[in-house]
Amino acid sequence: MLHRRTLLIAASAALALPAAAQAKMKIGIIGSGKIGGTLAKLWAQAGYPVMISARNLDEVKAQAARIGHGVQAGTPAEAAAFGPVVLVSVPFGALPQIGKDNAAALKGKVVLDTCNPYVSRDGEMAKEALEKGTGIVDPTYLPGTRLVRAFNQISAASLASEAHRAGEKLGVPLASDDKAALMVAVQLVTVAGFDPVVVGGLSTAKSFDPGTPAYHTMTARELRQILNLKS
């Protein structure tokens, strides 16, 4: 599992990113529901250029206007092409089509994946993901991306109401095989008002999949205790 030393290594790796990607990078969001929409608002408030997307462009334009802060509206294809970072927040069963439709645009980009498998909704593909771990299965749906499992464990209600709260912040577990992408995620969790908890490589994302003790909204300290991580 990653700890402080690995974080320092990851921070050094992040320096290899283009300057634009280290600062106020453009963020495309595929899926403008409660998670995607809330993060769009938090990141836009922090000064990041954001594009939210959905199939119904009229609805997403109205949503962007409500959020304000310069948030743009577009199609999923436009959001995939928008910037160096893309958040994918859709029902798990939609991931294969998202990856297929946007393969060229997503290739080489940092992709934050919030999608959770539920057998009752997503069927056999969810069963496979829970057995193997989403961090193992998701790269097959989003090939060629610099994938980070992020924002899958915190509830939508807490994401909306507890950002930047006083005292102990809520924790957001992160898993990735790409150290520089991981540091981008650390940055974006922090500016959204939460405490990033680096767990390890993509295989460790199974430890905070649905059904695990860590799959609940809690502070970063509590997450580290459950996951047996050093501070």
C-alpha positions in Angstrom: 0.0 0.0 0.0 1.1 3.6 -0.7 2.2 5.7 2.2 3.9 9.0 2.8 7.1 8.1 1.0 5.2 7.0 -2.1 3.2 10.2 -2.0 6.5 12.2 -2.1 7.6 10.1 -5.1 4.2 10.7 -6.7 4.6 14.4 -6.1 7.9 14.4 -7.9 6.3 12.5 -10.8 3.6 15.1 -11.0 6.3 17.7 -11.9 6.6 15.9 -15.2 3.1 17.0 -16.1 2.6 20.1 -18.4 2.3 23.3 -16.4 -1.4 23.7 -17.4 -2.1 20.3 -16.0 -0.5 21.1 -12.6 -2.5 24.3 -12.1 -6.0 25.1 -13.2 -6.4 22.2 -15.6 -9.5 21.9 -17.7 -11.9 19.1 -16.5 -14.5 17.4 -18.6 -17.3 15.6 -16.8 -19.1 12.7 -18.4 -22.3 12.3 -16.4 -23.9 15.3 -14.7 -25.8 13.6 -11.9 -25.4 14.3 -8.2 -21.7 13.3 -8.0 -20.7 14.9 -11.3 -22.8 18.0 -10.9 -21.6 18.6 -7.4 -17.9 18.2 -8.3 -18.4 20.5 -11.2 -19.6 23.2 -8.9 -16.8 22.6 -6.3 -14.1 22.7 -8.9 -15.5 25.6 -10.8 -15.7 27.6 -7.5 -12.0 26.8 -7.1 -11.3 28.4 -10.4 -11.0 25.3 -12.7 -12.5 25.4 -16.2 -15.2 22.7 -16.2 -17.5 21.2 -18.8 -20.4 19.0 -17.8 -22.2 16.8 -20.3 -25.2 14.6 -20.9 -27.1 13.3 -23.9 -29.9 15.9 -23.3 -28.0 19.1 -24.1 -30.9 21.4 -23.1 -31.0 20.0 -19.6 -27.2 20.2 -19.1 -27.1 23.8 -20.4 -29.7 24.7 -17.8 -27.7 22.9 -15.1 -24.5 24.7 -16.1 -26.4 28.0 -15.9 -27.5 27.1 -12.3 -24.0 26.2 -11.3 -22.5 29.3 -12.8 -18.8 30.0 -12.3 -18.2 29.7 -16.0 -19.2 26.0 -16.2 -19.8 25.0 -19.8 -22.2 22.4 -21.2 -21.6 19.9 -23.9 -22.0 16.4 -25.2 -20.1 13.5 -23.6 -17.8 13.5 -26.7 -17.1 17.2 -26.1 -16.4 16.7 -22.4 -14.1 13.8 -23.2 -12.1 16.1 -25.5 -12.3 19.2 -23.3 -9.1 18.9 -21.2 -6.4 16.7 -19.8 -8.6 15.5 -16.9 -12.0 13.7 -17.3 -14.3 12.6 -14.5 -16.6 9.7 -15.5 -19.6 9.4 -13.2 -22.2 7.2 -14.9 -24.0 4.0 -14.0 -21.5 1.2 -14.1 -23.3 -0.5 -16.9 -22.6 2.5 -19.2 -18.8 2.3 -18.8 -18.1 0.0 -21.8 -20.0 2.2 -24.2 -18.4 5.4 -22.8 -15.0 3.8 -23.3 -15.8 2.6 -26.8 -17.4 5.9 -28.0 -14.6 8.1 -26.6 -11.5 5.9 -26.8 -9.5 8.3 -29.0 -10.4 11.4 -26.9 -9.7 9.7 -23.6 -6.4 8.1 -24.6 -3.6 9.2 -22.3 -5.8 11.4 -20.1 -6.2 11.3 -16.4 -9.6 9.7 -15.9 -11.2 9.8 -12.4 -13.7 6.9 -12.2 -16.5 7.2 -9.7 -18.6 4.4 -11.1 -19.8 1.6 -8.7 -21.0 -1.8 -9.7 -24.3 -3.0 -8.3 -25.5 -6.5 -9.3 -29.2 -5.5 -8.9 -28.7 -2.8 -11.5 -25.8 -3.8 -13.6 -26.0 -7.6 -13.7 -23.2 -10.0 -14.5 -20.6 -7.3 -15.2 -21.1 -5.9 -11.7 -20.6 -9.4 -10.2 -17.3 -9.8 -12.1 -16.2 -6.3 -11.0 -16.9 -7.0 -7.3 -15.2 -10.4 -7.4 -12.1 -9.2 -9.1 -12.1 -5.6 -7.9 -13.3 -2.6 -9.9 -9.7 -1.3 -10.2 -8.8 -4.5 -12.1 -11.9 -4.6 -14.3 -12.4 -0.9 -15.1 -9.2 -0.5 -17.3 -10.7 -3.0 -19.7 -13.6 -0.6 -20.2 -11.4 2.5 -20.3 -8.3 1.3 -22.0 -5.4 3.6 -22.6 -6.4 6.0 -19.9 -4.5 7.0 -16.8 -7.2 5.7 -14.5 -7.8 6.7 -10.9 -10.6 5.3 -8.7 -11.9 8.3 -6.9 -15.1 9.7 -5.3 -16.9 6.4 -5.4 -17.2 5.9 -1.7 -18.5 9.3 -0.4 -22.3 9.8 -0.5 -23.7 12.4 -2.9 -25.4 14.2 0.0 -22.1 14.5 2.0 -20.3 15.6 -1.1 -22.7 18.5 -1.5 -23.0 19.5 2.2 -19.6 18.7 3.8 -17.1 20.2 1.4 -14.5 22.4 3.2 -16.1 21.7 6.6 -14.4 22.8 9.8 -12.5 20.2 11.8 -11.7 16.8 10.4 -12.5 16.6 6.7 -14.2 13.6 5.1 -11.9 11.2 3.4 -11.8 10.2 -0.3 -9.9 7.0 -1.0 -7.8 7.0 -4.2 -6.2 4.1 -6.1 -4.1 4.3 -9.3 -1.1 2.7 -11.0 -0.1 6.1 -12.4 1.7 8.2 -9.8 1.4 11.5 -11.6 -2.3 10.9 -12.3 -2.7 10.0 -8.6 -1.2 13.4 -7.6 -3.7 15.2 -10.0 -6.5 13.3 -8.1 -5.0 14.3 -4.7 -5.0 17.9 -5.9 -8.6 17.8 -7.1 -9.9 16.1 -3.9 -8.1 18.7 -1.8 -9.4 21.8 -3.7 -12.9 20.3 -3.6 -12.7 20.4 0.2 -12.0 16.8 1.2 -9.0 14.9 2.5 -7.4 12.5 -0.1 -6.5 9.1 1.2 -4.0 7.3 -1.1 -4.6 3.6 -0.8 -2.4 2.1 -3.5 -2.4 0.7 -7.0 -5.6 -0.1 -8.9 -5.8 -3.5 -7.4 -6.3 -2.0 -3.9 -9.4 -0.2 -5.0 -11.2 -3.4 -4.1 -10.7 -2.5 -0.5 -13.2 0.4 -0.8 -15.6 -1.2 -3.3 -19.3 -1.5 -2.5 -19.9 -3.9 0.4 -16.6 -3.3 2.1 -16.2 -1.6 5.5 -14.5 1.3 3.8 -17.5 1.9 1.5 -19.1 4.5 3.8 -18.8 8.2 4.2 -16.2 8.9 7.0 -13.3 11.0 8.0 -9.9 10.4 6.5 -8.6 9.3 9.9 -11.3 6.7 10.1 -10.6 5.5 6.6 -6.9 5.1 7.3 -7.8 3.1 10.4 -10.1 0.7 8.5 -7.7 0.3 5.7 -4.7 0.0 8.0 -2.8 2.9 6.4 -0.2 5.1 8.0 -0.9 8.8 8.2 
